[in-house]
Amino acid sequence: METNIEQAKQQLKTFLGGKELTFCVRNFPDGEWVAECNEIPSIMTGGMGDDISNFDSMIRDAILTAAGVDVQYSKEILKFVGYRPVNPVAQVSNFFRKDSEVRNKAEYASA
């Protein structure tokens, strides 16, 4: 099993080329969210609700699927770097608008 984890880690590192992937996360008033990778726009995922563990799992799955790596190793080979508002001032100013989306940024890198 150790060999499989090492192979998965190497495959992910090759896919990422040493860079972190950042995601623009859009949260909509109806509870839906969509995350799109800034570096590789074809990596996208989304869902409903604000369960951060579901959010993290979906993004990890999208990255590893794009890299051709088995998602069972996501916690061992993919590191969550951070999550923050892209523009805190804009986020506060849009807080009371029901039709606005909130944008955040999530970052991932190989472990």
Buried (B, 14 or more C-beta within 10 A) or exposed (E): EEEEBEBBBEBBBEBBEEEBBBBBBBBBEEEEBBBBBEEBEEBBBBBEEEEEEEBBBBBBBBBBEBBEBBBEBBEEBBEBEEBEBBEEEEBEEBEEEEEBBBBBBBBBBBB
